[in-house]
Structure formats: C-alpha cells, structure tokens
Amino acid sequence: MAEVSLRQVVKRYGGFQAVHDFDLDIAHEEFVVFVGPSGCGKSTTLRMIAGLEDISGGEIQIGDRVVNDLPPRERNISMVFQNYALYPHMTVRQNQGFGLRMAGRPKDEIEKKVNRASGLLGLKDFLSRRPAALSGGQRQRVAMGRAIVRDPDVFLFDEPLSNLDAKLRGQMRTEIKKLHEKVRTTVIYVTHDQVEAMTLADRIVVMRDGRIEQVGTPDEVFHAPASRFVAGFIGSPPMNLIDARTVASDDGVAVSVPGGPTLPLDQSVFDHVGPDRPVTLGLRPESIAPERMAGPMKTPFSFSADITLVEPLGGEALLFLQMGQAEVTARVFRPSTRLVPEKSVPFLTDLAEMHLFDADTGVRLNAKTAHES
C-alpha cells in the first residue's frame, strides 16, 4: 500500500519559510493535485516528498516507512519533470530502460517492462528514435514511460505539461488520466493550471504562501470554496468577487451592492451573518444570465445591469456587466440570440449559488450551499 502522509512539514531557507506546517494524508491509488500560483510552495513540497529537498521540520511517511532521512533512490518513487530530462544520445528504448540498467536488472526484465510501458503510452513505433525526432508530447510520454518501468509506489509530476501548447496540454491531460486508470498507483501532481487540477484530481490541495488554503474534491473547491482566495483561483473565468455590505431587511439580512441590487440572504445557509458588516459577495459567472436566455434556477433573483462588452467564444459567450459600481462577468452557454452591449438589461442570478466571505480575513461565511444540501 502506498499511502503518503505529511505531518507538520516545514521548509526554511535561512530566515525565509517556504512551507508552513503542511499536514496531509494521501490514500493508496489516489490522484492528488497541488495547485496554486507561482511561489506558493507546491513544487518545494513535492521535492521534499521526493527527497530532493531536505525538510526543516515535521515527518514524511510513504507506506509504512518514515522517509525523512532516506535518499530519493530508496523511497521507491518516480518523478516526471517539466523539462523531460531525457538523454539526447539515447533512443526511446534506452531512455526508458536506463534506470533499470543502472540498477543491474536482467535484460529480459528490462525489455518486458519497457515494452509494457511503451504499449500503455503509444510509443511502440518510436522505440528506436532519439528525443530530437519526437514531438513535445511524445517526449513527455517517454519521460512518463521511464517512470512507469520502475514500478514505483508513488508517481510525482512537477508541472509536466507547462512546456506544451494548449492543444497538446489537453491531449496529455487525457493521456495522464487514462494512464492512472490503467496503472492505479498513487499520484501527486503539481501545477499552477487550475483546469489541469479540476480535470485530473480526485482531490485538490490549493496552496498559498506555503500554506494549505483548502483540500477537497474538484466539486467541493468549486462549489464551496473555503476562502476568497480559493474562490478567485478556481474557475475559468474566476468567480466574481464584489465588495458589498450586509443590511437589515424585512426578512432578516440582505447584501447590498453599492449602486446596485440588494440580494436577500437565506439564514439557513448564511449562519451568524448580521447587518452592517462589510463582506465580499461571490457570484460564479455561470450563475448569471440575461432573463430571456436563463436556464432553470433553484432560487432566481432578478436585477438590472448594463452589458458593456461581449466576447463570443463559439458555443458560449462572456458578458461584461456594470452592476451598480461593480464590474461583473457572466458566462452564457449556447446563446440563442446575438448579444451586444446595451443598457439596463434584465438579468437573473441564482441565490442558491451565492457565496459570502469576510471582508477582512477572506474566510467563507456560508454554513453550506444549496449544491451541498
């Protein structure tokens, strides 16, 4: 079994602390993605798991072994880097089998494992080629094959797709997902691309400034972000985050957007939120649509806004709105009519998809969401 556990793991470089008290349990065969902006500590954490960086405090366990003091070769992990790290003078077959040859494995075993990995990755027709004769996607497959042949307990991926163009990234995401279904090994994957995180992960670890902001399934971090940071990072386009204030209303408490609408709060969803409190109102672009083309909503709320800009994207369109003093983005799927900038357009948003965050701390104020209940 290849569980991975990190307990209060810390990394310091002199007086700078790159990773703070990192606590996480990763299950056997789970695909976990570390995601966050550049400099948030995700690659440093991965390199500590691999043994390429010493830890400054805490404990890392792989399977039933504490590996704090073990060199990388004794941790039974395989790492795939963003720059492929292939030997240019070796063929695909030689690159994939190099680690096994250095370990003194028998030739027939090496041949069997290289052929298996090449079959999984669609590389059998390229075994005699050198890296210079391969595309970027093929080179990344070779790097993955080199990792597979070692039969590791854990695969570690460090931004493996960042050097590929957008089309290849999409194709390789699919390949990696298929590979995990076939190999069923524990995977820890680092990326700054939230689309990669959402499409690949069983669970996502969102990091910021060396700390964990939230751990959850893709559905959980999208529909119930733990903080304003997570809400703004996960989602494309990101959640609209609007400076607002709670006010007293006939039904209890509402949220007032400066110069714009006042949205009622369901107190069964927003517990302990009183009036006259500065908040950040969160609305996903997908939960806003012109009335004439809005789909079913659990709790529709009508408001008026100006469409200032339209970005048609084929099967969808992004609408940039002026909602009082706030600039807001709406995402409309398969628009049935031509959309153009215009004044005072009736819109609907779903109050069941509304989020509130503390204006000072950024912490989520929702007790739950309609999606969860």
C-alpha positions in Angstrom: 0.0 0.0 0.0 1.4 3.4 -1.0 -0.3 5.9 1.3 1.6 9.2 1.8 1.4 11.2 5.0 2.9 14.6 5.8 2.9 15.8 9.4 3.6 19.4 10.2 6.2 19.6 7.4 8.2 22.8 7.3 10.8 24.1 4.8 13.0 27.1 5.6 15.7 28.8 3.6 17.6 30.8 6.1 15.1 33.3 7.5 12.5 32.6 4.9 9.9 29.9 5.5 8.7 28.5 2.2 6.3 25.8 3.6 4.3 26.1 6.9 3.1 23.2 8.9 1.9 21.1 5.9 -0.5 18.3 7.0 -2.0 15.9 4.5 -2.9 12.2 4.1 -3.0 10.8 0.6 -4.7 7.4 0.1 -3.3 4.5 -1.8 -4.0 4.9 -5.6 -5.4 8.5 -5.0 -4.6 11.2 -7.6 -3.9 14.4 -5.6 -3.1 17.7 -7.3 -1.2 20.6 -5.6 -2.3 23.8 -7.2 -1.6 27.4 -6.6 0.2 30.5 -8.0 4.0 30.6 -8.6 6.0 30.7 -5.4 3.2 29.1 -3.2 5.5 26.2 -2.1 3.8 23.4 -4.2 7.0 22.3 -6.0 9.1 22.6 -2.9 6.6 20.3 -1.1 6.8 17.8 -3.9 10.6 17.9 -3.9 10.6 17.2 -0.1 8.4 14.1 -0.7 10.9 13.0 -3.4 13.9 13.6 -1.2 15.3 16.2 -3.5 14.9 18.8 -0.7 15.7 18.3 3.0 12.8 19.1 5.3 13.3 21.6 8.1 10.8 20.1 10.4 8.0 17.5 10.5 7.6 14.0 9.1 7.0 12.4 5.7 5.8 8.8 5.5 5.5 6.7 2.4 3.7 3.4 3.0 4.8 2.2 6.4 8.2 4.0 6.4 9.3 7.4 7.6 11.5 8.6 4.8 12.8 11.9 6.2 16.4 10.7 6.1 16.2 8.3 3.1 17.8 9.4 -0.2 15.5 9.6 -3.3 16.6 6.2 -4.7 15.4 4.4 -1.5 11.9 6.0 -1.4 10.5 3.9 -4.4 9.1 7.0 -6.1 9.4 8.1 -9.7 9.3 11.8 -10.7 8.4 13.3 -14.0 9.7 16.9 -14.6 8.5 19.6 -16.9 11.7 19.6 -19.0 11.6 15.8 -19.8 15.2 15.3 -18.7 15.9 12.8 -21.5 19.3 11.7 -22.7 19.6 13.1 -26.3 22.1 10.4 -27.5 19.9 7.5 -26.4 16.8 6.0 -28.1 13.4 5.9 -26.6 14.0 2.3 -25.6 17.3 3.2 -24.0 16.0 6.2 -22.2 13.1 4.2 -20.7 15.3 1.4 -19.6 18.3 3.4 -18.3 17.3 3.4 -14.6 16.8 -0.3 -14.6 20.1 -0.9 -16.3 21.9 1.2 -13.7 20.1 -0.9 -11.1 21.6 -4.0 -12.6 18.2 -5.6 -13.6 18.2 -8.5 -16.1 17.9 -7.6 -19.8 14.7 -9.7 -20.3 13.1 -7.9 -17.3 14.1 -4.5 -18.8 12.7 -5.5 -22.2 9.4 -6.7 -20.8 8.9 -3.5 -18.7 9.9 -1.1 -21.5 7.5 -2.9 -23.9 4.7 -2.7 -21.4 5.2 1.0 -20.7 5.5 1.7 -24.4 2.3 -0.1 -25.1 0.5 1.9 -22.4 1.7 5.2 -23.8 1.5 4.5 -27.5 5.3 4.6 -28.0 5.9 1.2 -29.6 6.5 2.7 -33.0 9.1 5.2 -31.7 11.4 2.9 -29.6 14.3 3.3 -32.0 14.0 7.1 -32.3 16.0 9.7 -30.3 14.4 12.6 -28.5 15.2 15.1 -31.2 13.0 13.2 -33.6 10.0 13.4 -31.2 7.3 16.0 -30.6 7.0 17.6 -27.2 4.1 15.4 -26.3 6.0 12.3 -27.3 9.0 13.3 -25.2 6.7 13.7 -22.2 5.4 10.2 -22.8 8.9 8.9 -22.9 9.6 10.6 -19.5 6.4 9.0 -18.2 7.4 5.6 -19.5 10.8 5.9 -17.8 8.9 6.4 -14.5 6.4 3.6 -15.1 9.1 0.9 -15.7 10.4 1.3 -12.2 7.0 0.2 -10.7 7.1 2.9 -8.1 4.9 3.2 -5.0 4.2 6.9 -5.9 4.4 8.9 -9.1 5.4 12.6 -8.7 4.6 15.0 -11.5 6.2 18.5 -11.4 4.4 20.8 -13.9 4.8 18.1 -16.6 2.7 19.9 -19.3 3.8 23.5 -18.9 6.1 23.3 -21.9 3.4 22.1 -24.3 1.0 24.2 -26.4 -2.7 24.4 -25.4 -3.9 21.6 -27.7 -1.1 19.2 -26.6 -1.8 20.0 -22.9 -5.4 19.0 -23.4 -4.4 15.7 -25.1 -1.8 14.9 -22.5 -4.2 15.6 -19.6 -6.4 12.9 -21.2 -3.3 10.5 -21.5 -2.3 11.0 -17.9 -5.9 10.4 -16.7 -6.1 7.2 -18.8 -2.6 6.1 -17.5 -3.7 6.4 -13.9 -6.8 4.3 -14.6 -4.5 1.6 -16.1 -1.6 1.7 -13.6 -3.6 2.6 -10.4 -0.6 4.0 -8.5 -0.7 6.9 -6.0 -0.1 10.1 -7.9 0.9 13.6 -6.6 0.8 16.2 -9.3 1.9 19.8 -9.2 0.5 22.5 -11.4 -0.4 26.2 -11.5 -3.1 25.5 -14.0 -6.5 25.1 -12.2 -8.0 23.5 -15.4 -5.5 20.7 -15.0 -6.3 20.4 -11.3 -10.0 20.2 -11.9 -9.9 17.7 -14.7 -7.2 15.3 -13.2 -7.6 15.3 -9.5 -9.5 13.0 -7.1 -8.7 15.7 -4.5 -7.2 19.2 -4.9 -4.8 20.8 -2.4 -5.0 24.6 -3.0 -1.9 26.3 -1.7 -1.0 30.0 -1.0 2.2 31.4 0.5 3.4 28.0 1.7 0.1 27.1 3.4 -2.9 24.9 2.6 -5.9 27.0 1.8 -8.3 24.1 1.1 -8.3 20.4 0.5 -11.3 18.9 -1.3 -12.7 17.2 -4.4 -12.9 19.4 -7.5 -16.6 19.7 -6.9 -16.0 20.9 -3.3 -13.4 23.5 -4.1 -15.6 24.9 -6.9 -19.0 24.9 -5.2 -17.8 25.6 -1.6 -14.6 27.5 -1.7 -13.1 27.9 1.8 -11.8 31.4 1.2 -12.0 34.3 -1.1 -8.6 33.3 -2.5 -9.8 29.8 -3.5 -13.0 31.3 -5.0 -10.9 33.6 -7.2 -8.3 31.0 -8.1 -10.6 28.0 -9.0 -12.9 28.6 -12.0 -12.4 29.9 -15.5 -13.4 32.7 -15.7 -13.0 33.1 -11.9 -15.8 33.9 -9.5 -17.0 37.5 -9.4 -15.8 38.9 -6.1 -17.8 42.1 -5.2 -17.3 44.5 -2.3 -20.6 44.7 -0.5 -22.3 45.2 2.8 -25.0 43.4 4.8 -28.1 45.4 5.6 -31.2 44.8 7.7 -34.3 43.7 5.6 -37.9 42.7 6.3 -36.8 39.0 6.1 -33.7 39.4 8.2 -30.5 40.3 6.5 -29.6 41.1 2.8 -26.5 42.0 0.9 -26.3 45.4 -0.7 -24.0 46.0 -3.8 -23.0 49.7 -3.9 -25.1 51.5 -6.5 -26.7 48.1 -7.5 -29.1 45.5 -6.2 -29.8 44.2 -2.7 -29.8 40.4 -2.6 -31.7 38.6 0.2 -29.9 36.1 2.4 -31.3 32.7 3.3 -30.3 32.5 7.0 -30.4 28.7 6.8 -27.4 29.0 4.5 -25.7 32.0 5.9 -25.5 31.5 9.7 -24.3 34.2 12.1 -24.3 36.9 9.4 -25.7 40.1 10.9 -26.4 43.5 9.3 -24.0 46.4 8.8 -21.0 44.1 8.1 -18.5 44.6 5.2 -18.4 41.4 3.1 -17.2 40.1 -0.3 -20.1 38.7 -2.4 -19.2 35.9 -4.7 -21.2 35.0 -7.8 -20.0 32.5 -10.4 -20.2 33.7 -14.0 -22.2 30.6 -14.8 -24.9 31.5 -12.3 -25.7 34.8 -14.1 -27.7 35.1 -17.3 -30.0 37.5 -19.2 -33.6 36.7 -18.3 -34.5 35.9 -21.8 -32.0 33.0 -22.0 -31.6 31.9 -18.4 -32.0 28.2 -17.6 -33.6 26.7 -14.6 -32.5 28.2 -11.3 -33.3 27.0 -7.8 -33.7 30.5 -6.3 -33.8 33.0 -9.1 -33.2 36.7 -8.3 -33.8 39.5 -10.9 -31.6 42.6 -11.3 -30.8 45.1 -14.0 -27.3 45.7 -15.4 -25.6 47.3 -18.4 -23.7 45.0 -20.8 -20.5 46.9 -21.6 -18.7 44.2 -23.7 -19.4 40.9 -25.3 -16.8 38.2 -26.0 -18.3 35.5 -28.3 -16.5 32.2 -27.9 -18.4 29.9 -30.3 -20.6 27.7 -28.0 -20.6 30.3 -25.2 -20.1 34.0 -24.6 -18.7 36.1 -21.9 -20.7 39.2 -21.0 -19.0 42.0 -19.1 -21.6 43.9 -16.9 -21.8 47.0 -14.9 -23.8 46.0 -11.8 -24.0 49.3 -9.8 -20.4 50.2 -9.1 -19.3 46.6 -9.6 -17.8 45.1 -12.8 -19.2 41.6 -13.2 -18.7 38.8 -15.7 -21.5 36.4 -16.9 -21.0 33.2 -18.8 -23.7 32.3 -21.2 -23.8 28.9 -22.9 -25.0 28.4 -26.5 -26.6 31.9 -26.8 -29.7 31.7 -29.0 -29.6 35.4 -30.0 -26.9 37.8 -30.9 -25.6 39.6 -27.8 -24.4 43.2 -28.0 -23.6 46.0 -25.4 -26.8 47.6 -24.2 -28.2 49.4 -21.2 -30.5 48.2 -18.4 -30.8 44.5 -19.4 -32.8 42.3 -17.0 -30.6 39.5 -15.6 -31.2 36.6 -13.3 -28.8 35.1 -10.8 -29.3 32.0 -8.6 -29.2 32.9 -4.9 -28.6 29.2 -4.1 -25.1 29.7 -5.8 -24.3 32.9 -3.9 -21.2 33.0 -1.6 -20.1 35.4 1.2 -16.7 35.9 2.5 -15.4 38.0 5.4 -14.1 41.3 4.0 -11.1 41.3 6.3 -10.0 37.6 6.6 -11.4 36.3 3.3 -12.9 33.3 5.2 -16.1 31.8 3.8 -19.2 32.7 5.7 -21.6 30.2 4.1 -22.6 27.4 6.5 -23.5 25.3 3.4 -24.6 25.7 -0.1 -27.7 24.6 -1.9 -25.4 22.4 -4.1 -24.3 20.5 -0.9 -27.7 20.1 0.7 
